[in-house]
Amino acid sequence: MISTEACPPPAGLSLDTLAVHGGSPFEGLTGAVSVPIYQSSTFRHPGLGESTGFDYGRGSNPTRAELERTLARLEGGAYALAFASGMGAISAFIKLFKPGDHLLISEDLYGGTYRLLNDFYRSYGFSFSWVDTSDAARLRGAMRDETRAIFIETPSNPMMKVTDIRLCADLIHRRGGLLAVDNTFLSPYFQNPLALGADLVVHSGTKYLAGHNDTLSGFLVHSREDLEEPLRNIQKSEGASLGPFDSWLTLRGIKTLALRMERHALGGRKIAEWLRGQERVEKVFYTGFEDHPQFRLSAAQARGHSGMISFYLKRAADVPVILRSVSLILFAESLGGVESLITYPLVQTHSAIPEPMRLSAGVNDRLMRLSVGIESPDDLIADLDAAFKRCAREP
Ligand SMILES: *Cc1c(COP(=O)(O)O)cnc(C)c1O
């Protein structure tokens, strides 16, 4: 058998190096330095009962397999599965459970996750509790005998609340359940939940991992041998597996993950500090501020703060003016790419969440979310400054 996996990189390498070299430093068949896009839906069998390791593209593909090896290494897991989007990954995770099971979910999280669980899985008989998981007392209070899993985002989207991963792992493991952590906001460069006790890491690879606002992808990463077969079966049966070209784009993006994350973090800090000094801004939510309520927890479980910032304006009337006035920063849904994006969670990422729950999470009509890209922070500040000045002229 000619393997498309040549030689795995030696153990003990840093994340910077693993991001560049991925699962294998070169491809075994031809020596190609850039892993080829195996754009084939099916693979020939050498003979009856024989296989190259690949048969039909929904189940496996060499380009996707290389990406999965890369993700597993970056998150320090034994296994990774690549899906057509982050939602495909989350949906596969939920299918590990059965009607009647109770799952505890971060109240402040990506609106699409809420929609998937509430509009679909709830009607199949799953039950969910939406809890502020950054509050240890509420987290403990929400646990039930039938709780089979905790699913958290930390930092959360969009309020940047930080949840104690070790505490969640301890609480759910006492009941024999699973902890899944959506690590999209920090990427494996800044946080590795498996090392803190999580059973599964979820990623929207669409964001920091792919990093260029040009493709969607999603991942589950884990080290649980007992989950590997069931998850592979879900991936293969459901058809939400990632295609070869999108696998390649994501691999290509990951090569510069370390460089980009350092730059996102630098710009994020500069802009968070600038925003905090602005007359029209009431409050800035940024995990890198020493007065962030979970600053110490964040320092204990993550290595940095990415480029994600949310802020309350003093006046809701400023929102449309800002969205219309920014020119370098694009008014668009999504995050984690090289281009800076500004989002209005109320009508975009969190529109699926009912008002009482949205308001309880803090998503009001004055909240804006900024994904700081890799442009010059000074240029981005000038763009925001011009938009704020426009607000002052349009009372
Ligand atoms: C975008 C996002 C998702 C969903 O991922 P898609 O790739 O858009 O399907 C899930 N979680 C978080 C935190 C996200 O930002």
Ligand as a Chemical Component Dictionary entry (heavy atoms), coordinates in Angstrom:
data_LIG
# 
_chem_comp.id                   LIG 
_chem_comp.type                 NON-POLYMER 
_chem_comp.pdbx_formal_charge   0 
_chem_comp.three_letter_code    LIG 
# 
loop_
_chem_comp_atom.comp_id 
_chem_comp_atom.atom_id 
_chem_comp_atom.alt_atom_id 
_chem_comp_atom.type_symbol 
_chem_comp_atom.charge 
_chem_comp_atom.model_Cartn_x 
_chem_comp_atom.model_Cartn_y 
_chem_comp_atom.model_Cartn_z 
_chem_comp_atom.pdbx_ordinal 
LIG C1 C1 C 0 -19.272 30.278 13.792 1  
LIG C2 C2 C 0 -19.348 29.518 15.054 2  
LIG C3 C3 C 0 -19.931 28.243 15.094 3  
LIG C4 C4 C 0 -20.563 27.618 13.870 4  
LIG O1 O1 O 0 -19.607 27.284 12.912 5  
LIG P1 P1 P 0 -19.886 27.304 11.314 6  
LIG O2 O2 O 0 -18.576 26.951 10.752 7  
LIG O3 O3 O 0 -20.370 28.680 10.979 8  
LIG O4 O4 O 0 -20.957 26.281 11.074 9  
LIG C5 C5 C 0 -19.923 27.560 16.295 10 
LIG N1 N1 N 0 -19.380 28.106 17.405 11 
LIG C6 C6 C 0 -18.820 29.329 17.403 12 
LIG C7 C7 C 0 -18.229 29.871 18.657 13 
LIG C8 C8 C 0 -18.790 30.078 16.232 14 
LIG O5 O5 O 0 -18.233 31.293 16.234 15 
# 
loop_
_chem_comp_bond.comp_id 
_chem_comp_bond.atom_id_1 
_chem_comp_bond.atom_id_2 
_chem_comp_bond.value_order 
_chem_comp_bond.pdbx_ordinal 
LIG C1 C2 SING 1  
LIG C2 C3 SING 2  
LIG C2 C8 DOUB 3  
LIG C3 C4 SING 4  
LIG C3 C5 DOUB 5  
LIG C4 O1 SING 6  
LIG O1 P1 SING 7  
LIG P1 O2 DOUB 8  
LIG P1 O3 SING 9  
LIG P1 O4 SING 10 
LIG C5 N1 SING 11 
LIG N1 C6 DOUB 12 
LIG C6 C7 SING 13 
LIG C6 C8 SING 14 
LIG C8 O5 SING 15 
# 
